[in-house]
């Protein structure tokens, strides 16, 4: 799995990130897993064409000492489909910037 990892979080960092993620995306769907909706403007042509698979998501996994951004674009509608796959460069950049922005807002230095 391709991932972007920010580690060496303190317990205080973890609590601030958890609160920030809950405010932005709602409570974790699974234990520490947050679904980040992909904006329509970032979808690939095949993702745009697959109306029944939308919306698309990237996942953030929050653990006590690290935050993991998984770079697999998923749908909650199906387990497998041609529209799912690793994020494009533009999608990756958007996702990284979203996470970096959250960390800046929360004043996390990790």
LINUR-V766678 format. One record per residue. RES is the residue in one small letter. SS is DSSP state (H for helix, E for strand, C for the rest). PHI is phi as a letter, one per 20 degrees, with the letter a starting at -180 (NA if undefined). D_FIRST is the distance of its C-alpha to the first C-alpha in Angstrom with 2 decimals. Layout:
BEGIN
res={RES,RES}
ss={SS,SS}
phi={PHI,PHI}
d_first={D_FIRST,D_FIRST}
END
This chain:
BEGIN
res={x,x,x,x,x,x,x,x,x,x,x,x,x,x,x,x,x,x,x,x,x,x,x,x,x,x,x,x,x,x,x,x,x,x,x,x,x,x,x,x,x,x,x,x,x,x,x,x,x,x,x,x,x,x,x,x,x,x,x,x,x,x,x,x,x,x,x,x,x,x,x,x,x,x,x,x,x,x,x,x,x,x,x,x,x,x,x,x,x,x,x,x,x,x,x,x,x,x,x,x,x,x,x,x,x,x,x,x,x,x}
ss={C,C,E,E,E,E,C,C,C,C,H,H,H,H,H,H,H,H,H,H,H,H,H,H,H,C,C,C,C,E,C,C,E,E,E,E,E,C,C,H,H,H,C,C,H,H,H,H,H,C,H,H,H,C,C,E,E,E,E,E,E,E,C,C,C,C,E,E,E,E,E,E,E,E,E,C,C,C,C,C,C,C,C,C,E,E,C,C,H,H,H,H,H,H,H,H,H,H,H,H,H,H,H,H,H,C,C,C,C,C}
phi={NA,e,b,d,c,d,d,m,f,e,f,f,g,g,f,f,f,g,f,f,f,f,f,f,c,n,g,g,f,c,f,m,d,d,e,d,f,e,f,g,f,e,f,f,g,f,f,f,f,e,g,f,e,f,e,d,c,d,d,d,d,d,d,f,c,b,d,d,d,e,e,e,f,c,c,e,e,b,e,c,a,f,e,e,r,f,g,f,g,f,f,g,f,f,f,g,f,f,f,f,f,g,f,f,f,e,l,e,e,g}
d_first={0.00,3.77,6.23,9.99,11.76,15.51,16.98,20.52,21.52,24.92,25.94,27.78,24.75,22.79,25.77,26.18,22.56,22.75,26.04,24.84,21.85,24.31,26.76,24.44,22.41,24.40,23.71,20.26,19.64,18.34,18.67,17.42,15.23,16.65,16.38,17.08,19.02,18.57,22.09,23.81,24.52,20.86,20.29,20.16,23.19,21.55,20.22,23.78,25.30,23.48,25.65,25.14,21.35,21.92,21.13,17.51,15.32,12.45,11.75,12.85,12.80,15.96,16.78,20.13,19.28,16.20,14.63,10.90,10.23,7.18,7.54,7.66,11.45,12.84,16.38,18.03,20.47,18.59,15.80,15.51,17.19,17.41,17.14,13.54,10.82,8.99,11.51,14.44,15.81,18.27,15.94,13.75,17.11,18.45,15.66,15.92,19.67,19.73,18.13,20.38,23.30,22.79,22.78,25.88,27.65,27.15,28.19,25.22,25.46,22.32}
END
